C-alpha cells in the first residue's frame, strides 16, 4: 500500500514516520527548500543560526515528548527553571516564579511573587482578574468547551477589570499570535489549566541549538532507513478527485503522482487553493475558508555586550514584541560575545507591512526603555525573520470548524495543528497529536488494525478537586480585597 504525504512540516514528517511503522510505502513532498515547516531553522550568510521564531516546549506536550524520545532527540530539549521575567520600563523586572508546591498553590505563590514588583497595572485590578482565571479550575470540560463562543477578554470582563488581564497578555500573544479580545476563552483556559496542573508542567524548555537542527535530520534519516522518500521543492499544485476519491495529485504543475492513500499536511490556506471546486459542495471542505492567518514576525538582534544574565523567557507589555529570550544565556555555546535577543513580534497585523528598518528602529527604542544597558550597547547585526511565520487565528467559534482528520473522501486524510484536537489551538503538540490520530484512523480504515499512539496529559486534578472550597474562598477573598482597594482609591 502506498501513501503520499503532502507537506514536510512537523505533522507531515511525524505522519510519514507513523505510516512507515505500519508497513505502508510513503512518499513525502515538500514545496519549500527545507523541511520542518514552522519548526525550522537555518544558517544565514555569516553562518549564524536563524530560527523562524522563538519556540518553547512545555512538559504537558506529552505526545511531542514521546515522539522526541522515539526519535532519540529528547535530550535536545534544555529544561529551564520555572520562571518568567516581566521586563518593565526603566529596567525594573518582576518574576513569575513557580516553586515546588502542590497545585494550585504553586501558581498562587508565583502570582503573588510577581505582583510585588509588577507595576504595569494597579494591584487591585490584577487581583480582580484572579476570579475568572481561577474559576476555570472549578469548571467541567463541557463548560470550558462552551467558552469557545466568547473571547478571553469578554470572559474576564464579565467578572473583573479588563486591565487585570494585562500580565497574561504577552503569554496570550506569544502562544496564539492573537490579542485577548480576539482569542477564544476556551483556548486560553485550556492553557491556564495545564500550567495550573503542577509546578513541573509550568516549566519551559528550549531547543539545544537551531530548532530544525535538533529534530529534522533525525526524522529524515528514519524515513530513509525505513524505505520512505522525502523530496524538497515539490509543490502540490492540484488535487484531482474522481468518484469521491482522490485520483492523483499534480506536482509543480506538471508531474502526476498516484497512491492508495493521500494525506494533506499543508496549511488550510494552501490546501483550499488546490482542491477542485466540487469539494466545496461539502461543508467539511467549506470549513477550510473559516481559517484566518494570524501574522507574526521574529526579530533577532546581536548586541556587542551583555544586557542581562536571565536564561529563561521574558514577557513585556505595550511593545511590538511580547515574548523573547536572550539566547546568549540559553545557548552560550552558540551565541557568544554579547546578548542575542530573539523576539516574537505579534500580533503583527499592524506591523507586518512595514519595512524591516522601521520594525527594527521601533523595537530597539523599546528595548532601550526596558533594558537601560542597551543604550550604550553596539548592534553587531539584526534580522527581521518573515519566513514560515504565523498560525491560524483561534478566534471565538473556530473550534467547530477545525476538520476531523478523516475526510469525506475514502482515501483522503488531513493532518496538521489546525485540524481537530483537544490538546491546544495549534503548535507542536497539536501537530504531533494530529499526526498520531491520522495514523490511528488509517490503521483502522485501511489495515483493519486498532492502534493507540496518542497519550493524555494528566494534571494533578484529584488534589485540585479537593481544594475547590479553598479556591472558592480564595477567589472570594481576592474579590473583596480588590473591591476594598478600589474604594480606597476612589476616596483619595
N, C-alpha and C positions, 0 to 999 in steps of 0.2 A: 504494500500500500504506500502511495506516495502523497506527501503533503507539501504545499507551498506556503511559506510564511512570508507575508509582505510587511517589511519593516524590521530594522535591526536595532531598535532601542532595547531597553531593559526587558520589557514584556515580550518582545519578539524573540530575543535571544533565549530567555527562560522557556518560552513555549517550544522553541526548536529543540532545546535540550530535553524537555519533558517528553516530547513526541519520539525522539530518538530512543529514549529509555523504554518506550512502549514497542520498539521494534519497527517503527514507521520510518520510511525513507524521507528525508527532509531536505528541501532546498529553500534557503532564505535569501531574500533580495532586499537590499537597502539602497535608497536613492542617493544618500549622502556620500561624502568621501571618507567618512569614518563611521564606525559602529558606536553604539552607546546611546544615541538619541540625546535627551536632555541630561542624562547621567554620563557626560563625556568630558574629556579634557584633551589638550594638545599642547605642543610647544610652539612659541612664536619665533620670529626670525632671529631673536637673540638667544634662543634656547631656553627661555623662561616658560614656566608652566602657566597655562591659561585654563581656568575652569569655565565652563559655560555658566555656572552660577555657584553660589555657596551652598553646598548640600550638607546636611547633617543627618545623623542616624539617631533613632531612639530605640531603647530596648523593647518597646512594645511592637516594633516592626518584626514580629516573631517569624513571619514567613520569609522575609528578606534575610534575617539572621540564619535561618535553616538553609536557605539557598546558598548563602555565602559559605556556610560550613560544608555543604555538599561539594562546592567548587574548590574548597581548600583555601579560601581567601578571607575567612572571618577575622584572622589575625591582622588584617589590613585596616581594621577599624580601631582608632585610638579613642578610648572612652575617657572622658574628662570629668572633673568634679562637678557635682550637680549645682552649678551656679550660673546665673545670668546677670550680666552687668548692664545697668542703665547709665549711659553717658549723658550728662546734663550740661547745660551752658556753664562756662567758667571752670570746667574741669571737675565739677562735682559728680560723684558717682553713687549710685545705690545698687545694692546687690540682692537679687532674689536667690537666697541661699537655702537649699533643701538639706536637712540633716536626717540621719537615720532614725526616724521615729515612726510608729505605726501610722498608717493612713487613717484619717486625713490630717493628723497633727503635723506631719512633715510639711504639708502645704500651708497650714495655718502659721507655722513658725516662719516659713520662707516669706510669706506675705508681710508678716509683722516686721521681719528683719529689713525688708525692702522699704517699707513705709516710713521708717525712722529717718531715711535720707532722701526719699523721693519727693521732689519739690514741684513737679510739673502741675499737680492738681492738689487742691486742698484735701487734707486727710479725711475729713468727714464725707466728702463726695466719693472718695475711693472706698471707704468703708461701706457706704450705702450699696455699692455695686457687689459687695460680697453676698448680698441676699440672693439675687437671681443666679449668680455663679454657683454658690453653694447649693442652691435648690436642685441643681442637676443631679446631685448625688441622691436625692430623695425620689427621683422620677423613675418610672418604669421605662423600659426600652420603647414601648409603644408611644408613651408620652413624649419622649425625646424625638422620636420619628415625626410626630405631628408638628414639631417646631421647625421642620423644613419649610413650612409655609411662610415663615416670617424671618426677618433678618436678625442678626445678633444684636445690633443696635436697638431695634424695636423691642426685642425681648428684654434687654436690660432696662430700657427706658420705661417700660411698664411698671417697674418696681423701684427704680433707683435713678440717681442723677447720671445722665449720659456721660458727663465728664469722668465719672468714676471708672469707665471702661478704658480710659486712655493708657494706663500701664500695659494693658493687653494688646493695644492696637499694633505695636510693632510685630508681635508674635502672629497676630491675625494676618497682617500684611505679608509677612515672610512665609507663612505656611500656604496661603491661598492666593496671594498676589491680588487681593481684593480688600477694599475698605470694609469696616464693620457694618456700615449702613447698607452694604450690598451683598454680604455673605450670609448664607443660611445659618440660622441659630443652631440647627441640628448638627451641622458640620463642626462648628466650633465647640459645642458642648461635648461632642464625642472626644475631641482632643483634650478638653479640660478634664473629663472623667478619666482618661488614660493617664494623664500627668498626676492626677489625684490618686491613682492606684497605689503608688508607693514611692519612696524616695528613689528607688532604683530605676523605676520607669521614667522618671523625670530627667535622667542623665542624657547627655548629648555626646555623640561620637562624631569624629571627623575621619575622613579618608586619610590614610598614611601615604600621601602622595597625590598625584592627579587622580580625580575620581575615576576617569576612564581607565587609567593605568592599573588600578588595583583590581579590576574585575573583567574588563572586556576581553583581554587576551586569553585569560583562563577559559572563558566561555567559547571563544573561537577555537581554542585548542581542543576542548571537549567535543565540540561539534565535528571537527575534522577527524579526531580519533575514533569517533563512532560512525563514520561514514557519511556524515552530512556535508552539505555545501553551503557556503555563505559568500555572497557576491556583493561588492560595492558598486555604486554608480549605476544601479539598475532600478530605475523608477517605474512603478506600475502606472501606466497611463490610461488603461481602461480595463474594466472587468466585464466580460461578456456572459450574459445569462441566457439560458435556454431551458424551457420546461421547468421553471422554478429551481434551477440548479446553476451553479457556475460552470460554464463550458470551458473557458480558458481565460487567461489574463494576457495583456499585451505589455511588454516592457520597452521603454524608450521609444514608443510609437511604432515599433517595427516587429519585435520578436514575440511570437506567441508561445506560451507555456501552458501545459495541461497537467493536471494532477487529479487524485481522487478526493482530496480534501484541500480547502483553501482557508487560510487564516489571515485576517487583517490585523496587523499590529501597528497600523499607522494612525495618525490623528484623525479625529472626526472631520476636520476641515479638509484634509487631503482625501479621505475616503469618499466624502459626499461629492467631490469633483469627478471621480472616476466611475461612479456607479451609473448604470444606464437609467434613463427616465422611468422605465417601467417599475423600477424598485420603489419609487415614491408613491405608488398606489397603496403601499403598505405603511401603516402607521409606524412600524418598527424602524423603517429607514427614514421616514419623515422626521422622527425624533432627533436625528443627527443635526438638523438645522436649528435646534434649540441651543446648541453649544456655541458659546461666545468665548473668544480668546481673551485671556487676562494678561495683558502685556507686562513684560518686565525687562530690565536690563541688569547687567552686572558691571561693576567698576572695580578695577584693580589699580592700586596706587603704590608705587615703590618709593619709600622715603629713605633719606640717607642717614637717619638716626632713629633710635627707638622712641616711640611715642607712648608706649605702655608695656607692661610686663604681663598683662592679662592674657591667658591662653584658652579662654572659653568665648562664648558668644556675647556680643554687645547688642543692646537694643537702644534706639533713640526715637524720640517723638519730634514732630514738626520739621523733619528733614526729608530730602528726596530719597534718602536711604533709611532703612528701618532695622535691618538685621545684618550684622557684619562681624568680622573677626580679624585679628592681627595674625596672619598665617606665619609670620616670622617666629611667633611664640608657639603656635600649634605644630609647625613643621620646621624647626630651626635647621634641620639638615638640608632643607631645600632653599629656604628664603633666608639669606644671610646679609649682614651689613647694614641693617636698619629695618624698620617696620614695613610690612606689606599688608595693606588693608584690602580685603576682598569684601565687597559690599553689594547687597541686594537692593536694587532701585525699583521699588514697586509700592503701591500701584503706580504704574508708569504711563497711564493714559495721557497725562498732561505733559510728559517729557519725551516720550518715545520718538516724536518727530523732530526734536531739537537737535542741532549739530552736536557732535561729541564734545567740542571745545566748550560750549555753553554748559553742557551737563557737568563736565569736569570742574569748570570755574565755580558753578553753584555748589557742588559737593565740597570742594576744597575750602571754601569760605565757611561752610557749616562745620567741617572737621576742625578748623582752627578755633571755632567758638567752643566746641566740645572738648578739644584737646589743645590747651594753650601751648604745649611744647611743639605743636606743628607750625606755629607762627614763624619760627626761625629755622624750620627744617627745609632741606632742599628736596626737590622732587626728582628722582632719578628717571622715572618713566611712569606712564599711566596708560590704561587702555579701557575704553568702554566696550564691553562684550555684548554684541547683539545676536550672535549665532545661537540657535537652538534654545531660545528663551520662551518663557510663558507656559501656562497651563490653561485648562478650561476654567471658566469663572463659575464657582459653585453658588450662584445666587439662589434666593428662595424659590422653591418649586422645581429645582433641577433634578432632584433625586429620581423623580418618576420618569424622567426622560433618558436616564442612563440605560443603554441597551444591555440586555442579557447576552451572555457570550454565545449562546446557540441562536442563530438567526432563523428566519422562516424558510430559508433555502437549505435543503437537505445536506449539502456538502460545504457550507459556508459558516465560519465562526469568526467572532470578533473579540479581540482581547485588547488590553491597554488600560491605563489607570482611570480612564474616563468611563469605562464600562461598569456594569452594576456590581457593587461590592459594599459591604457594611464596614470595612476597616478604615476607610478615610475618603476624603473627597478626591484625592489624587495623590501622585507621588510614588516613591519607590516601593513602599509596602503594598499599595494598591496594584502597582504594575506586576509584582510577583504573585499576589493573591489571584489576580485575574488570569495570569498565565497558568497557574495551577488549576484553576477552575475549568479553563478551556480544555486542558489535557484530561481532566476527570470526565468531562462531557464526551470528548472524542473517544475515550476508552470505553465508555458505556454505550455510545451510539454505534460505533464502527467495529469495536473489537469484542463487545459483549463482556467487558471486564468492569468490575467495580473497584476503583482505586480511590484512595483518600490522600491527597497531598497537602491540603491546607490544614493549618492548626489554628486554634483560637487563643488569643491573648486573654489571660485570666487575671484581672486585677484582684486586689485584696478585698473583695466585696463583702464576705461574711462579717468582718470586723466593722466595716463602714455601716452595714445594716444595723449592727448592734449599737452603733453610735448615732443613729438617726435622732433620738430625742435630744442628745447633746448638740447635734448640728442645728436642730430647730431652735434650741435655746440660744446657741451661739449666734445664729443669724438674727434672731430677735434682739439679742443684746447689742449686736453691731448696729442694727437699725435704730434702736433707741439712742445709742451713743451718737450716731450720725445726726439724728434729729436734735439732740441736745446741743451738739456743737453748732448746728445750723442756727438754732435760736440765739445762741450766744453771739454768733457772728452778726446776726440781724440787729441785735440790741446795740452793738457797737456802731 
